[in-house]
Amino acid sequence: MRELQLESFFNFHGQQEYFTGRVAPYISICGCGPTAATLHYQDNDKTLIDGQMMLTDQGHSLHHYCSDVTISFPVNGKFTEKQAEIYNIVYNASQAVMHKLAPGIDWVDMHLLAERIIL
């Protein structure tokens, strides 16, 4: 499978299940392995390789609302020990921020909270 095939599955599902528009709010990023580390990577033409991580940053638009769906997962469905460790660090930072969010909370404070957990 290639990165662009994952992009097409995402678009198909959104259009079939949620009647999203044909025009995405931004060009999808679907990167596997080294391409996942390239900011604004848009070729989406590499073959997925067992043992690598897949990053997708994709969006739909519906009723003038744009979504941003970003996720990382192992291509073969199983994290290596190192992949799981990094994934859990980022997940824990995300959860800490989500639990602290409230009206009036400063973005910088949330950034620093996530940074403390990650570091």
Residue, then its C-alpha position, 0 to 999 in steps of 0.5 A: m500500500r502507498e501513502l496516497q491510498l490511505e489518503s483516499f480511504f480517509n476522503f472516501h469514508g468522509q464523503q460516504e459517511y458524513f457527506t463532506g465536500r469534495v474539496a478538502p480544507y488543505i492538502s493531506i499529509c500522509g507520511c510513512g517513516p522518514t517522510a512523516a518527519t518532513l513538514h508539509y510533505q505532500d507527495n504521499d507516494k511512498t510505499l508503507i514499510d513494515g516497522q515504520m510509523m505512519l503519520t496522517d494529517q488530513g481534514h474534511s470540511l462540512h457546513h463551512y467547518c473545517s476539521d484537522v485530523t492528525i494521528s500516528f500509528p505503526v504500519n503493521g499495527k504493533f508498536t516497537e518498544k521505542q515507538a510505544e515509549i514516544y507515543n505514550i509520552v506525547y499522549n500523556a502530554s496531550q491528555a494533561v492539556m485536555h484536562k486543564l483546558a477551560p475558558g480563559i486558559d492561556w495557550v502559552d500555559m498549555h504549551l509549557l505544560a505539554e513541554r514539561i511532560i515531554l521533557 
